[in-house]
Amino acid sequence: MSATPFDLTGRVALVTGASRGLGFAIARGLAQAGATVLLNGRKPAELDAAAAKLRAEGLAADVSVFDVTQRDAVRAAVDAVAAQHGQVDILVNNAGIQRRGPLVDFTARDWDDIVATNLTAPFIVSQAVLPGMIAARRGKIIHIASLMSELARPTVVPYTAAKGGVRQLTRGMAVELAPYGIQVNAIAPGYFATEMNRALIDNAEFNAWVCKRTPAGRWGDPPEIAGLAVFLASSAADYMTGQMLVMDGGMSVAL
């Protein structure tokens, strides 16, 4: 028996959108806890570089290149991971995109892309790993939701709708999968200093607003999310399911 409930030794973790940002930070955290991590993305060179960083730290990491919005590609990739590393025990649905613009001018293509990547993809990838988890009668699925699953701002209506859907996807999956020993939870990050938010960080007015609006007085640092992901992926969270945990420096609870 492990000396700590947070030990992930022997577990196989698939993290989507893991070449950088929150996905990479989560993958590193899971690997540091003992898991073998599979970094997913669509750009082989970036994934290889990210995996090399982890291996240089003595961590077990490999890559799995596929587009999370393509059902056939997802299933083929999950089968390949299982053949090489074993069934996926931990899935982190982190891949996401953002496009901003006035609601009245938002194009159908941009709406479709945002919903496909942020909401439909977690459903697709979860479906692909579930047969192995159900057979093993254990598994951890972690969706990356958003502060926008709870709140809203102008110019990001499609993203807000998709991330709101992630919250309900988490709840629905949790209820259906609990009898199989599978826990499904979500992490809702606030404003983190990631590449996806670079335009906002570089906007002096918006940066000042975030720092003033957030009780912690700053943007989140990507490695700060790793511990929460390790907790949800570990046996310490075996009796927690269907929850969305907000990590936002206090923004969502402050006036």
Backbone hydrogen bonds, N-H to C=O, Kabsch-Sander energy under -0.5 kcal/mol:
donor,donor_aa,acceptor,acceptor_aa,energy
7,D,4,T,-1.5
8,L,33,A,-3.1
10,G,34,G,-0.8
11,R,8,L,-2.2
13,A,11,R,-0.5
13,A,36,T,-3.0
14,L,90,I,-2.9
15,V,13,A,-0.5
15,V,38,L,-2.5
16,T,14,L,-0.5
16,T,92,V,-2.4
18,A,40,N,-2.7
23,G,20,R,-0.7
24,F,20,R,-1.4
25,A,21,G,-2.1
26,I,22,L,-2.6
27,A,23,G,-2.5
28,R,24,F,-2.7
29,G,25,A,-2.1
30,L,26,I,-2.6
31,A,27,A,-2.4
32,Q,28,R,-2.7
33,A,29,G,-1.2
34,G,31,A,-1.7
35,A,30,L,-2.2
36,T,11,R,-2.8
37,V,35,A,-0.6
37,V,60,A,-2.5
38,L,13,A,-3.1
39,L,37,V,-0.6
39,L,62,D,-2.8
40,N,15,V,-2.6
40,N,38,L,-0.6
41,G,64,S,-0.9
47,L,43,K,-2.2
48,D,44,P,-2.9
49,A,45,A,-2.0
50,A,46,E,-2.1
51,A,47,L,-3.0
52,A,48,D,-2.3
53,K,49,A,-1.6
54,L,50,A,-1.6
55,R,51,A,-2.6
56,A,52,A,-2.2
57,E,53,K,-0.7
57,E,54,L,-1.0
58,G,55,R,-1.8
59,L,54,L,-2.2
61,A,59,L,-0.8
62,D,37,V,-2.2
64,S,39,L,-2.6
66,F,41,G,-1.8
66,F,64,S,-0.7
68,V,66,F,-0.6
70,Q,67,D,-2.0
71,R,69,T,-0.7
74,V,70,Q,-2.5
75,R,71,R,-2.4
76,A,72,D,-2.3
77,A,73,A,-2.2
78,V,74,V,-2.5
79,D,75,R,-2.2
80,A,76,A,-2.0
81,V,77,A,-2.5
82,A,78,V,-2.4
83,A,79,D,-2.1
84,Q,80,A,-1.8
85,H,81,V,-3.5
86,G,81,V,-0.9
86,G,82,A,-0.8
89,D,12,V,-2.3
90,I,12,V,-2.3
91,L,140,K,-2.8
92,V,14,L,-2.9
93,N,91,L,-0.6
93,N,142,I,-2.5
94,N,92,V,-1.5
101,G,155,T,-2.0
105,D,102,P,-1.0
106,F,102,P,-0.7
106,F,103,L,-1.0
111,W,107,T,-2.2
112,D,108,A,-2.7
113,D,109,R,-2.4
114,I,110,D,-2.3
115,V,111,W,-2.5
116,A,112,D,-2.6
117,T,113,D,-2.2
118,N,114,I,-2.6
119,L,115,V,-1.9
120,T,115,V,-2.6
121,A,116,A,-1.9
123,F,119,L,-1.0
124,I,120,T,-2.4
125,V,121,A,-3.0
126,S,122,P,-1.8
127,Q,123,F,-2.3
128,A,124,I,-1.7
129,V,125,V,-1.6
130,L,126,S,-1.6
133,M,129,V,-1.7
134,I,130,L,-3.3
135,A,131,P,-2.1
136,A,132,G,-1.9
137,R,133,M,-1.3
138,R,133,M,-1.8
139,G,181,G,-1.0
140,K,89,D,-2.3
141,I,183,Q,-2.7
142,I,91,L,-3.2
143,H,141,I,-0.5
143,H,185,N,-2.6
144,I,93,N,-2.2
145,A,143,H,-0.9
145,A,187,I,-2.5
147,L,189,P,-1.9
149,S,146,S,-2.1
150,E,147,L,-1.7
151,L,147,L,-2.6
156,V,153,R,-1.0
160,T,156,V,-2.7
161,A,157,V,-2.5
162,A,158,P,-2.5
163,K,159,Y,-2.8
164,G,160,T,-2.0
165,G,161,A,-1.8
166,V,162,A,-1.5
167,R,163,K,-1.3
168,Q,164,G,-1.4
169,L,165,G,-2.8
170,T,166,V,-2.4
171,R,167,R,-1.7
172,G,168,Q,-2.8
173,M,169,L,-2.6
174,A,170,T,-2.2
175,V,171,R,-2.0
176,E,172,G,-1.9
177,L,173,M,-2.5
178,A,174,A,-1.5
180,Y,177,L,-1.8
181,G,178,A,-2.1
182,I,177,L,-1.4
183,Q,139,G,-2.4
185,N,141,I,-2.3
186,A,243,Q,-2.8
187,I,143,H,-2.5
188,A,245,L,-3.1
190,G,247,M,-2.4
192,F,190,G,-0.9
193,A,220,G,-2.9
194,T,192,F,-1.9
197,N,194,T,-0.8
198,R,195,E,-1.7
200,L,197,N,-0.6
201,I,197,N,-2.5
202,D,198,R,-2.4
203,N,200,L,-0.6
204,A,202,D,-0.9
207,N,203,N,-3.1
208,A,204,A,-2.1
209,W,205,E,-1.9
210,V,206,F,-2.6
211,C,207,N,-2.3
212,K,208,A,-2.1
213,R,209,W,-3.0
214,T,210,V,-2.0
216,A,249,G,-1.5
217,G,214,T,-2.3
220,G,191,Y,-2.9
224,E,221,D,-2.8
225,I,222,P,-2.0
226,A,223,P,-1.1
229,A,225,I,-1.7
230,V,226,A,-2.5
231,F,227,G,-2.3
232,L,228,L,-2.3
233,A,229,A,-1.8
234,S,230,V,-0.8
234,S,231,F,-1.2
235,S,5,P,-1.1
236,A,5,P,-0.9
237,A,234,S,-1.6
238,D,235,S,-1.6
240,M,237,A,-1.7
241,T,239,Y,-0.5
242,G,184,V,-3.5
245,L,186,A,-2.9
245,L,243,Q,-0.5
246,V,244,M,-0.6
247,M,188,A,-2.4
251,M,248,D,-1.4
253,V,250,G,-1.3
254,A,251,M,-1.1
